[in-house]
Amino acid sequence: MRYKLTFVVGVALGYVIGTRAGRERYEQIKKSARELSQNPAVRNAAESAAQTGREVAGKALHAVSDKVGDRLPASVTDRIHALRHHNGQVTEDEWGVSNT
């Protein structure tokens, strides 16, 4: 009960502080966030992190599949192969992330 009360007080305090800041401050923060996300350096860093994540995930997949072997259900292994190779080529992931 104590944690629920603390949470409710925190939400109320955040609401009061947020309403005092007003719409102008909200729009200013929103504009700054948009500018930051469109910065080429930030976009390159995010893409680099995504690429590294895909590489690490691929290595982890190989390590796990080597250890697990045939113990996975056929439906899982079929799905993994379908995601990794489409017509003989490695495909883009389902998250819509590209290397551009």
Rosetta blueprint (number, residue, H / E / L):
1 M L
2 R H
3 Y H
4 K H
5 L H
6 T H
7 F H
8 V H
9 V H
10 G H
11 V H
12 A H
13 L H
14 G H
15 Y H
16 V H
17 I H
18 G H
19 T H
20 R H
21 A H
22 G H
23 R H
24 E H
25 R H
26 Y H
27 E H
28 Q H
29 I H
30 K H
31 K H
32 S H
33 A H
34 R H
35 E H
36 L H
37 S H
38 Q L
39 N L
40 P H
41 A H
42 V H
43 R H
44 N H
45 A H
46 A H
47 E H
48 S H
49 A H
50 A H
51 Q H
52 T H
53 G H
54 R H
55 E H
56 V H
57 A H
58 G H
59 K H
60 A H
61 L H
62 H H
63 A H
64 V H
65 S H
66 D H
67 K H
68 V H
69 G H
70 D H
71 R H
72 L L
73 P L
74 A H
75 S H
76 V H
77 T H
78 D H
79 R H
80 I H
81 H H
82 A H
83 L H
84 R H
85 H L
86 H E
87 N L
88 G L
89 Q E
90 V L
91 T L
92 E L
93 D L
94 E L
95 W L
96 G L
97 V L
98 S L
99 N L
100 T L
